Amino acid sequence: MTENHETDVIVIGGGTGGYSTALRAASLGLKVVLMERDKVGCTCLHRGCIPSKAMLHAAELVDGITEARERWGVRATLESVDWPSLVAARDDIVSRNHKGVEGHLSHAGVEVVRGSAALTGPRSVRVEGVAGTFGARRGIVLATGSAPRTLPGPAPDGSRVVTSDDALFAPGLPRSVLVLGGGAIGVEYASFHRSMGAEVTLVEAADRLVPLEDADVSRHLARGLKKRGIDVQVGARLLDATVLDDGVRTEVRTSRGETRTVEVARLLVAVGRAPVTDGLGLAAAGTATDARGFVAPADWSRLETAVPGLHVVGDLLPPPSPGLAHASFAEGLLVAETLAGVASPPVDYAAVPRVTYSSPQTASVGLSEAEARGRGHDVVVNTMPLTAVAKGMVHGQGGLVKVVAARGGQVLGVHLVGPNVSEMIAESQLIVGWDAEPSDVARHIHAHPTLSEAVGETFLTLAGRGLHQQ
C-alpha cells in the first residue's frame, strides 16, 4: 500500500447502503475503495434482516403445524425444535449471501480495506492498522450504519439481557421473554418467540404498537398478537429490571398505573437504533452530527453534506430517510450516480414501503390517514377485511386493507395487515409512487382467488364500482 493511496470514491461502511454505493459507482467506471471493520453486509446481513427473517420463516412452519392439526384435521405433531439445526440452516443462508456480496465486490473491482476508518479531511481517510492516507478525487460516502439503543439498567450480557443485535445468537430458546419496544423489531421478536413456545410480554411506551403506522394497522396487529397469546402492554413502561441466576425480574407500570412484577428467562431490549459515528472524525472533515446524532445532508437531492463531496447514506441519515435496508439501496444508487456525474432522481421517501414480518404481518406505503389529514388533504378512506375475499377465509387469520386517497385525486397511502402482506405491497408502492388515482387502479383485474383481490376490491369501491360497497 502506498503512503498516499488515491482513488475516485471512498465508501466508509460495508452494509447495504455502503456496498450498493460501491457496486454502482464501480459499474459506472469509478475506482472505489470500500472500508469496513466488520464483515461486509454488516447488521442487515449478519445480525438483522436476513437471519431474523430466516428464523421467522421457521416460526411460520411451526405455526403451520398447529394450524394443520387444529383447523384442517391434519394430524401433525411437533416433536420439538432442534435449535442447533435451526441455527445451522440460518447461518448457511447468511454465509451464502455473504460470499455472494464479497464475490460481487471482487468482480466489480471494488477494493475492500479491512479496519476502522476515520476522516482526516474532507477528502481523506486513514484506516487503523494500514499505513498511509487514502484520498478520494470524487468524494467520500459515509455509510457506518447504526447500533441498538439501550436503556439505563442491566447491561446486555448476550444471554439473560439481549439487544436485537444479539437476540438471535443467545443460547437456546427461552421459556419466557419480555420484549421491550413495540416497533417493527420488537414485534417481530415477540412473534418469533411466541411461535417457538415462549410466554411473551410485549411492552411499548406509546399508546399503540408500531406507532409510526396507521392507527387501524396498529389495532389489527395488536388484536392478532393477543389472539396468539402474547401479553401486549401499550402505554406501559419498564420501571426496573434485576438480573437473577436464571432470568430477569422486571417491574412494569401498565397504562392503568398498576405496577406488575414479571419474571422472565430473558429480557429483549428493542427500543430503536442509533447512528454510529464514534471515531469517524467528522470534525476533521468539517461537519458534525445534529442533536439526534444523525449526519444531515445539506442537499437531499444528492444526499450531500455542506462539505462538497461528502455524502451520507443509510442509518446515518435523519428522517425522512426511514432507516430501512431497501431505502439505503436506493440512496446508494443515487449517491454513486451523483459522484459519477450521471443524472439521478432523488429518493422518493413517500413511496418507500414499510414491512413488519410478524404474524400477522403489516405492510404499508405512503401516508397514514392521520398524516394525510394533518397535511391538509381532504381524504376519502376505504377499508376491507381480508376475510371478505375467499382466500382470506382460507388463511383464516383476519387482516385488513386500508386505502387513503385525496378526494377526487391521487392515492396517498395503502396499509395492509394479515398473512403474506409483505409480498403484496409492491403493487401499492407503484400506485403511490406513480400518483395513481383509484379509478386508474380499479380498471386492472386482480387474479381470483388471491389475497390481493381485497386490494383490488378496495379500489373498485373507491372508484364507485365496488361489488361489496361499504
VEXZATOR-707633 format. One record per residue (C-alpha): residue in three letters; residue number from 0; x, z, y. Coordinates in Angstrom, 1 decimal, padded with zeros to 4 digits. Example, Ala and Ser with C-alpha at 12.3 -4.5 7.8 and 13.67 -1.06 7.14 Angstrom:
<sites>
type, seq, x, z, y
ala, 0, 012.3, 007.8, -004.5
ser, 1, 013.7, 007.1, -001.1
</sites>
This chain:
<sites>
type, seq, x, z, y
met, 0, 000.0, 000.0, 000.0
thr, 1, 001.4, -001.0, 003.4
glu, 2, 001.7, 001.6, 006.2
asn, 3, -000.9, -000.4, 008.2
his, 4, -003.5, -001.9, 005.9
glu, 5, -005.6, -004.4, 007.8
thr, 6, -008.9, -005.7, 006.6
asp, 7, -012.1, -007.1, 008.1
val, 8, -014.6, -004.3, 007.2
ile, 9, -014.1, -000.7, 006.1
val, 10, -017.1, 001.0, 004.4
ile, 11, -016.8, 004.8, 004.0
gly, 12, -019.1, 005.8, 001.2
gly, 13, -019.9, 004.1, -002.1
gly, 14, -023.6, 004.9, -002.5
thr, 15, -026.5, 002.4, -002.3
gly, 16, -026.0, 001.7, 001.4
gly, 17, -022.3, 001.5, 001.1
tyr, 18, -021.9, -000.7, -001.8
ser, 19, -024.7, -003.1, -000.7
thr, 20, -022.9, -003.4, 002.6
ala, 21, -019.6, -004.2, 000.8
leu, 22, -021.1, -006.7, -001.6
arg, 23, -023.0, -008.6, 001.1
ala, 24, -020.0, -008.6, 003.5
ala, 25, -017.7, -009.9, 000.8
ser, 26, -020.2, -012.7, -000.2
leu, 27, -020.0, -013.8, 003.5
gly, 28, -016.3, -014.2, 003.2
leu, 29, -015.1, -011.0, 004.8
lys, 30, -012.3, -008.9, 003.4
val, 31, -013.7, -005.5, 002.5
val, 32, -012.3, -002.1, 001.7
leu, 33, -014.7, 000.5, 000.2
met, 34, -013.6, 004.1, 000.3
glu, 35, -015.2, 006.7, -002.0
arg, 36, -014.1, 010.2, -003.0
asp, 37, -016.6, 010.4, -005.9
lys, 38, -017.9, 007.8, -008.3
val, 39, -019.3, 004.6, -006.9
gly, 40, -023.1, 004.8, -006.9
cys, 41, -022.9, 008.4, -005.7
thr, 42, -026.0, 010.6, -005.6
cys, 43, -028.6, 007.9, -006.4
leu, 44, -026.9, 006.6, -009.5
his, 45, -025.3, 009.7, -010.8
arg, 46, -027.5, 012.7, -009.8
gly, 47, -030.7, 011.3, -008.2
cys, 48, -032.8, 008.2, -008.5
ile, 49, -031.6, 006.8, -011.8
pro, 50, -031.0, 009.8, -014.1
ser, 51, -034.2, 011.6, -012.7
lys, 52, -036.3, 008.5, -013.4
ala, 53, -034.8, 008.2, -016.9
met, 54, -035.9, 011.8, -017.6
leu, 55, -039.3, 011.3, -016.1
his, 56, -039.8, 008.3, -018.4
ala, 57, -039.0, 010.7, -021.3
ala, 58, -041.6, 013.1, -019.8
glu, 59, -044.2, 010.3, -019.9
leu, 60, -043.5, 009.8, -023.6
val, 61, -044.1, 013.5, -024.2
asp, 62, -047.3, 013.4, -022.3
gly, 63, -048.4, 010.3, -024.2
ile, 64, -048.2, 012.2, -027.5
thr, 65, -050.5, 014.8, -026.1
glu, 66, -052.9, 012.2, -024.8
ala, 67, -052.8, 010.3, -028.0
arg, 68, -053.9, 013.3, -030.0
glu, 69, -056.4, 014.9, -027.6
arg, 70, -058.1, 011.8, -026.2
trp, 71, -057.6, 008.9, -028.6
gly, 72, -057.7, 010.5, -032.0
val, 73, -054.2, 009.5, -032.9
arg, 74, -052.9, 012.4, -035.0
ala, 75, -049.5, 012.5, -033.5
thr, 76, -047.5, 015.7, -033.1
leu, 77, -044.5, 016.6, -031.1
glu, 78, -042.0, 018.5, -033.2
ser, 79, -039.5, 019.2, -030.4
val, 80, -037.5, 017.8, -027.6
asp, 81, -033.9, 017.1, -028.7
trp, 82, -032.2, 017.9, -025.4
pro, 83, -028.7, 016.6, -026.3
ser, 84, -030.2, 013.3, -027.4
leu, 85, -032.3, 013.1, -024.3
val, 86, -029.2, 013.7, -022.1
ala, 87, -027.2, 011.2, -024.1
ala, 88, -029.8, 008.5, -023.5
arg, 89, -029.9, 009.3, -019.8
asp, 90, -026.2, 009.3, -019.4
asp, 91, -025.9, 005.9, -021.3
ile, 92, -028.2, 004.3, -018.7
val, 93, -026.2, 005.8, -015.8
ser, 94, -022.9, 004.8, -017.4
arg, 95, -024.0, 001.2, -017.9
asn, 96, -025.3, 001.0, -014.3
his, 97, -022.1, 002.5, -013.0
lys, 98, -020.0, -000.1, -014.9
gly, 99, -022.2, -002.8, -013.5
val, 100, -021.7, -001.7, -009.9
glu, 101, -018.0, -001.5, -010.3
gly, 102, -017.9, -004.9, -012.0
his, 103, -019.9, -006.4, -009.1
leu, 104, -017.5, -005.0, -006.6
ser, 105, -014.4, -006.2, -008.5
his, 106, -015.9, -009.7, -009.0
ala, 107, -016.7, -009.8, -005.3
gly, 108, -013.1, -008.9, -004.3
val, 109, -014.0, -005.6, -002.7
glu, 110, -011.0, -003.3, -002.7
val, 111, -012.1, 000.2, -003.8
val, 112, -009.9, 003.1, -002.5
arg, 113, -010.4, 006.5, -004.1
gly, 114, -010.3, 009.5, -001.9
ser, 115, -011.8, 011.4, 001.1
ala, 116, -011.7, 009.2, 004.2
ala, 117, -011.6, 010.3, 007.9
leu, 118, -011.8, 008.2, 011.1
thr, 119, -008.7, 008.3, 013.2
gly, 120, -010.1, 006.0, 015.9
pro, 121, -013.0, 003.6, 016.5
arg, 122, -011.4, 001.0, 014.1
ser, 123, -009.0, 003.0, 012.0
val, 124, -009.3, 005.3, 008.9
arg, 125, -007.0, 007.4, 006.8
val, 126, -007.6, 008.4, 003.2
glu, 127, -006.4, 011.6, 001.7
gly, 128, -003.5, 011.0, -000.7
val, 129, -003.0, 007.4, 000.4
ala, 130, 000.0, 006.5, 002.7
gly, 131, -000.7, 004.8, 006.0
thr, 132, -003.7, 003.9, 008.0
phe, 133, -006.4, 001.4, 007.4
gly, 134, -007.6, -000.8, 010.3
ala, 135, -010.8, -002.8, 010.5
arg, 136, -010.9, -006.0, 012.5
arg, 137, -014.7, -006.5, 012.5
gly, 138, -015.9, -002.9, 012.1
ile, 139, -016.4, 000.3, 010.2
val, 140, -019.6, 001.3, 008.3
leu, 141, -020.4, 005.0, 007.8
ala, 142, -022.3, 005.5, 004.5
thr, 143, -021.4, 009.0, 003.4
gly, 144, -024.9, 010.0, 002.3
ser, 145, -026.5, 013.4, 002.1
ala, 146, -026.4, 016.7, 000.1
pro, 147, -029.1, 019.2, -000.8
arg, 148, -030.2, 021.7, 001.8
thr, 149, -030.1, 025.3, 000.7
leu, 150, -031.8, 028.4, 002.0
pro, 151, -030.5, 032.0, 002.5
gly, 152, -030.4, 033.8, -000.8
pro, 153, -028.7, 033.4, -004.1
ala, 154, -026.2, 030.6, -004.2
pro, 155, -026.8, 027.8, -006.7
asp, 156, -025.0, 028.6, -009.9
gly, 157, -025.9, 025.5, -011.9
ser, 158, -028.0, 027.5, -014.4
arg, 159, -030.5, 030.0, -013.0
val, 160, -030.5, 028.8, -009.4
val, 161, -030.1, 025.0, -009.1
thr, 162, -030.5, 022.3, -006.5
ser, 163, -031.9, 018.8, -007.0
asp, 164, -028.3, 017.5, -007.5
asp, 165, -027.6, 019.7, -010.5
ala, 166, -031.0, 020.4, -011.9
leu, 167, -030.7, 017.6, -014.5
phe, 168, -027.4, 019.0, -015.7
ala, 169, -028.4, 022.6, -016.1
pro, 170, -028.2, 023.8, -019.7
gly, 171, -031.3, 023.1, -021.8
leu, 172, -035.0, 023.2, -020.8
pro, 173, -036.1, 026.4, -019.1
arg, 174, -039.3, 028.2, -020.4
ser, 175, -040.4, 028.6, -016.8
val, 176, -039.3, 027.4, -013.4
leu, 177, -040.2, 027.9, -009.7
val, 178, -039.7, 024.8, -007.7
leu, 179, -039.2, 025.5, -004.0
gly, 180, -040.3, 022.5, -002.0
gly, 181, -043.3, 020.2, -002.4
gly, 182, -041.8, 017.0, -001.1
ala, 183, -041.2, 014.0, -003.4
ile, 184, -038.2, 015.5, -005.1
gly, 185, -039.8, 018.9, -005.7
val, 186, -043.0, 017.3, -007.0
glu, 187, -041.0, 015.1, -009.4
tyr, 188, -039.1, 018.0, -010.8
ala, 189, -042.2, 020.1, -011.1
ser, 190, -043.9, 017.3, -013.0
phe, 191, -040.9, 016.8, -015.3
his, 192, -040.6, 020.4, -016.3
arg, 193, -044.3, 020.8, -016.9
ser, 194, -044.2, 017.8, -019.3
met, 195, -041.4, 019.4, -021.1
gly, 196, -043.5, 022.5, -021.7
ala, 197, -042.3, 024.9, -018.9
glu, 198, -044.6, 027.1, -016.9
val, 199, -044.2, 025.7, -013.4
thr, 200, -044.9, 027.3, -010.0
leu, 201, -044.6, 024.8, -007.1
val, 202, -044.2, 026.4, -003.6
glu, 203, -044.5, 024.4, -000.4
ala, 204, -044.4, 025.9, 003.1
ala, 205, -046.6, 023.2, 004.6
asp, 206, -050.3, 023.2, 004.2
arg, 207, -050.2, 020.4, 001.6
leu, 208, -047.9, 018.7, -000.9
val, 209, -045.9, 015.6, 000.2
pro, 210, -046.7, 016.3, 003.8
leu, 211, -045.4, 013.0, 005.1
glu, 212, -048.0, 011.2, 003.1
asp, 213, -051.7, 010.6, 003.9
ala, 214, -053.8, 013.7, 003.5
asp, 215, -056.0, 012.1, 000.9
val, 216, -052.9, 011.3, -001.2
ser, 217, -051.8, 015.0, -000.9
arg, 218, -055.2, 016.2, -002.0
his, 219, -055.5, 013.9, -005.1
leu, 220, -051.9, 014.6, -006.1
ala, 221, -052.4, 018.4, -005.9
arg, 222, -055.6, 018.0, -008.0
gly, 223, -053.7, 016.1, -010.6
leu, 224, -050.9, 018.5, -010.8
lys, 225, -053.2, 021.5, -011.0
lys, 226, -055.1, 019.8, -013.8
arg, 227, -051.9, 019.7, -015.8
gly, 228, -051.4, 023.4, -015.4
ile, 229, -049.0, 023.6, -012.5
asp, 230, -049.5, 026.5, -010.2
val, 231, -049.5, 024.8, -006.8
gln, 232, -048.9, 027.1, -003.9
val, 233, -049.1, 025.4, -000.4
gly, 234, -048.8, 027.2, 002.9
ala, 235, -046.6, 029.6, 000.9
arg, 236, -043.1, 031.0, 001.4
leu, 237, -040.3, 032.4, -000.8
leu, 238, -039.6, 035.8, 000.6
asp, 239, -036.9, 036.9, -001.7
ala, 240, -035.1, 035.9, -004.9
thr, 241, -033.0, 038.1, -007.2
val, 242, -030.8, 036.7, -010.0
leu, 243, -031.3, 038.5, -013.3
asp, 244, -029.3, 038.3, -016.5
asp, 245, -031.9, 035.9, -018.0
gly, 246, -033.5, 034.4, -014.9
val, 247, -034.7, 034.9, -011.4
arg, 248, -037.2, 037.3, -009.9
thr, 249, -038.9, 035.8, -006.8
glu, 250, -041.3, 037.2, -004.2
val, 251, -043.8, 034.6, -002.8
arg, 252, -046.1, 035.0, 000.1
thr, 253, -049.2, 033.0, -000.5
ser, 254, -051.4, 031.2, 002.0
arg, 255, -053.7, 034.2, 001.9
gly, 256, -051.0, 036.6, 002.9
glu, 257, -050.6, 038.1, -000.5
thr, 258, -047.2, 038.8, -002.0
arg, 259, -046.7, 037.8, -005.6
thr, 260, -043.8, 038.5, -007.9
val, 261, -043.0, 035.6, -010.1
glu, 262, -040.2, 035.9, -012.7
val, 263, -038.9, 032.6, -014.0
ala, 264, -036.0, 031.4, -016.0
arg, 265, -034.9, 029.0, -013.3
leu, 266, -035.3, 028.6, -009.5
leu, 267, -035.0, 025.0, -008.4
val, 268, -034.4, 024.5, -004.7
ala, 269, -035.7, 021.2, -003.4
val, 270, -036.1, 021.7, 000.4
gly, 271, -034.7, 018.4, 001.5
arg, 272, -031.3, 016.9, 002.1
ala, 273, -028.8, 017.0, 005.0
pro, 274, -026.4, 014.3, 006.2
val, 275, -022.8, 014.6, 005.0
thr, 276, -020.3, 014.3, 008.0
asp, 277, -017.9, 017.2, 007.5
gly, 278, -014.3, 016.0, 007.7
leu, 279, -015.4, 012.5, 008.7
gly, 280, -013.6, 012.6, 012.0
leu, 281, -016.5, 011.3, 014.2
ala, 282, -014.9, 012.7, 017.4
ala, 283, -011.7, 010.7, 016.8
ala, 284, -013.9, 007.5, 016.8
gly, 285, -015.7, 008.6, 020.0
thr, 286, -019.0, 009.6, 018.5
ala, 287, -020.8, 012.7, 017.2
thr, 288, -023.9, 013.8, 015.3
asp, 289, -027.2, 014.6, 017.0
ala, 290, -028.7, 018.1, 017.0
arg, 291, -030.1, 017.5, 013.5
gly, 292, -026.8, 016.3, 012.0
phe, 293, -027.6, 012.6, 012.0
val, 294, -025.4, 009.8, 013.4
ala, 295, -027.9, 007.9, 015.6
pro, 296, -027.4, 004.2, 016.4
ala, 297, -027.5, 003.1, 020.0
asp, 298, -028.8, -000.3, 018.8
trp, 299, -031.3, -000.1, 015.9
ser, 300, -031.4, -003.9, 015.6
arg, 301, -027.8, -003.8, 014.5
leu, 302, -027.5, -000.1, 013.3
glu, 303, -024.5, 000.1, 015.6
thr, 304, -023.5, 003.3, 017.4
ala, 305, -022.5, 003.5, 021.1
val, 306, -018.9, 002.8, 019.8
pro, 307, -018.7, -001.0, 019.3
gly, 308, -018.1, -002.0, 015.7
leu, 309, -019.0, 001.4, 014.3
his, 310, -022.2, 001.1, 012.2
val, 311, -024.3, 003.5, 010.2
val, 312, -026.5, 003.1, 007.0
gly, 313, -028.4, 005.3, 004.6
asp, 314, -028.9, 009.0, 004.8
leu, 315, -026.8, 009.5, 008.0
leu, 316, -029.5, 007.7, 010.0
pro, 317, -032.2, 009.7, 011.6
pro, 318, -035.9, 008.7, 011.4
pro, 319, -037.4, 006.2, 011.4
ser, 320, -035.0, 005.5, 008.5
pro, 321, -036.7, 007.2, 005.6
gly, 322, -033.6, 008.3, 003.7
leu, 323, -034.6, 006.2, 000.6
ala, 324, -032.2, 004.2, -001.5
his, 325, -034.1, 000.9, -001.2
ala, 326, -034.1, 001.3, 002.6
ser, 327, -030.3, 001.7, 002.5
phe, 328, -030.0, -001.5, 000.6
ala, 329, -031.8, -003.3, 003.5
glu, 330, -029.7, -001.5, 006.0
gly, 331, -026.5, -002.6, 004.2
leu, 332, -027.6, -006.2, 004.3
leu, 333, -028.3, -006.0, 008.0
val, 334, -025.0, -004.5, 008.9
ala, 335, -023.0, -006.8, 006.7
glu, 336, -024.6, -009.8, 008.2
thr, 337, -024.2, -008.5, 011.7
leu, 338, -020.5, -008.0, 011.1
ala, 339, -020.2, -011.5, 009.7
gly, 340, -021.9, -013.0, 012.8
val, 341, -025.0, -014.0, 010.8
ala, 342, -028.4, -013.6, 012.4
ser, 343, -030.3, -010.9, 010.5
pro, 344, -033.7, -009.4, 011.2
pro, 345, -033.8, -005.7, 011.9
val, 346, -035.2, -003.4, 009.2
asp, 347, -038.9, -003.1, 009.3
tyr, 348, -039.3, 000.6, 008.6
ala, 349, -043.0, 000.5, 008.8
ala, 350, -043.0, -001.8, 005.7
val, 351, -040.7, 000.4, 003.6
pro, 352, -042.6, 001.7, 000.5
arg, 353, -042.5, 005.3, -000.5
val, 354, -043.0, 006.5, -004.1
thr, 355, -043.2, 009.8, -005.9
tyr, 356, -042.6, 009.4, -009.6
ser, 357, -044.6, 012.4, -010.8
ser, 358, -047.6, 012.4, -013.0
pro, 359, -049.8, 011.3, -011.2
gln, 360, -047.6, 009.1, -009.2
thr, 361, -048.0, 008.3, -005.5
ala, 362, -047.1, 005.1, -003.6
ser, 363, -047.7, 004.2, 000.0
val, 364, -046.6, 001.8, 002.7
gly, 365, -047.4, 001.8, 006.4
leu, 366, -049.3, 004.3, 008.5
ser, 367, -051.5, 007.1, 007.2
glu, 368, -055.0, 007.5, 008.6
ala, 369, -053.8, 010.3, 010.9
glu, 370, -050.8, 008.4, 012.1
ala, 371, -052.9, 005.3, 012.9
arg, 372, -055.4, 007.3, 014.9
gly, 373, -052.6, 009.2, 016.6
arg, 374, -051.2, 005.9, 017.8
gly, 375, -054.5, 004.9, 019.4
his, 376, -055.8, 002.5, 016.8
asp, 377, -059.5, 002.1, 016.3
val, 378, -059.3, 002.2, 012.5
val, 379, -061.6, 001.4, 009.6
val, 380, -060.8, 003.1, 006.3
asn, 381, -061.9, 002.3, 002.7
thr, 382, -061.2, 004.3, -000.4
met, 383, -061.9, 003.7, -004.0
pro, 384, -061.2, 005.8, -007.1
leu, 385, -059.1, 004.1, -009.7
thr, 386, -061.8, 005.1, -012.3
ala, 387, -064.1, 002.7, -010.5
val, 388, -062.4, -000.1, -012.5
ala, 389, -062.3, -000.3, -016.3
lys, 390, -058.5, 000.0, -016.6
gly, 391, -058.6, 003.2, -014.6
met, 392, -061.1, 004.6, -017.1
val, 393, -058.8, 003.6, -019.9
his, 394, -055.9, 005.6, -018.3
gly, 395, -058.3, 008.5, -017.6
gln, 396, -056.0, 010.2, -015.1
gly, 397, -058.1, 009.6, -012.0
gly, 398, -056.5, 008.4, -008.8
leu, 399, -057.2, 006.7, -005.5
val, 400, -056.7, 003.5, -003.5
lys, 401, -057.0, 004.0, 000.3
val, 402, -056.6, 001.3, 002.9
val, 403, -056.3, 001.9, 006.6
ala, 404, -056.8, -001.1, 008.9
ala, 405, -057.3, -001.8, 012.6
arg, 406, -060.9, -002.6, 013.3
gly, 407, -061.2, -006.4, 013.3
gly, 408, -057.4, -006.6, 012.8
gln, 409, -054.4, -006.1, 010.5
val, 410, -053.9, -003.7, 007.6
leu, 411, -051.9, -000.7, 008.9
gly, 412, -051.4, 001.3, 005.7
val, 413, -052.1, 001.3, 001.9
his, 414, -052.0, 004.6, -000.1
leu, 415, -052.2, 005.0, -003.8
val, 416, -052.3, 007.9, -006.3
gly, 417, -052.5, 007.5, -010.0
pro, 418, -050.8, 006.2, -013.1
asn, 419, -048.2, 003.4, -012.6
val, 420, -048.9, 003.0, -008.9
ser, 421, -045.2, 002.7, -008.3
glu, 422, -045.5, -000.7, -009.9
met, 423, -048.5, -001.6, -007.7
ile, 424, -047.1, -001.0, -004.2
ala, 425, -045.1, -004.3, -003.9
glu, 426, -048.3, -006.2, -003.1
ser, 427, -049.2, -003.8, -000.4
gln, 428, -045.7, -003.9, 001.0
leu, 429, -046.2, -007.7, 001.6
ile, 430, -049.7, -007.1, 003.0
val, 431, -048.5, -004.6, 005.6
gly, 432, -045.2, -006.4, 006.3
trp, 433, -046.9, -009.7, 006.9
asp, 434, -049.6, -008.2, 009.2
ala, 435, -052.3, -009.4, 006.9
glu, 436, -056.0, -008.7, 007.6
pro, 437, -058.4, -007.5, 004.9
ser, 438, -060.1, -010.9, 004.8
asp, 439, -056.6, -012.5, 004.1
val, 440, -056.2, -010.3, 001.0
ala, 441, -059.8, -010.5, -000.1
arg, 442, -059.6, -014.2, -001.0
his, 443, -056.9, -013.6, -003.5
ile, 444, -058.0, -012.9, -007.1
his, 445, -056.8, -009.9, -009.0
ala, 446, -056.4, -010.0, -012.8
his, 447, -059.1, -008.2, -014.9
pro, 448, -058.8, -005.7, -016.3
thr, 449, -056.0, -004.1, -014.3
leu, 450, -055.5, -001.1, -012.1
ser, 451, -054.7, -003.5, -009.2
glu, 452, -058.3, -004.6, -009.3
ala, 453, -059.1, -001.4, -007.4
val, 454, -056.8, -002.6, -004.6
gly, 455, -058.5, -006.0, -004.6
glu, 456, -061.9, -004.4, -004.5
thr, 457, -061.0, -002.1, -001.7
phe, 458, -060.0, -005.1, 000.4
leu, 459, -063.1, -007.0, -000.6
thr, 460, -065.2, -004.2, 000.7
leu, 461, -063.3, -004.0, 004.0
ala, 462, -063.9, -007.8, 004.3
gly, 463, -067.7, -007.3, 003.7
arg, 464, -067.6, -009.0, 000.3
gly, 465, -067.4, -006.0, -002.0
leu, 466, -069.3, -005.7, -005.2
his, 467, -069.3, -002.0, -005.0
gln, 468, -069.9, -001.3, -001.3
gln, 469, -069.0, 002.2, -000.1
</sites>
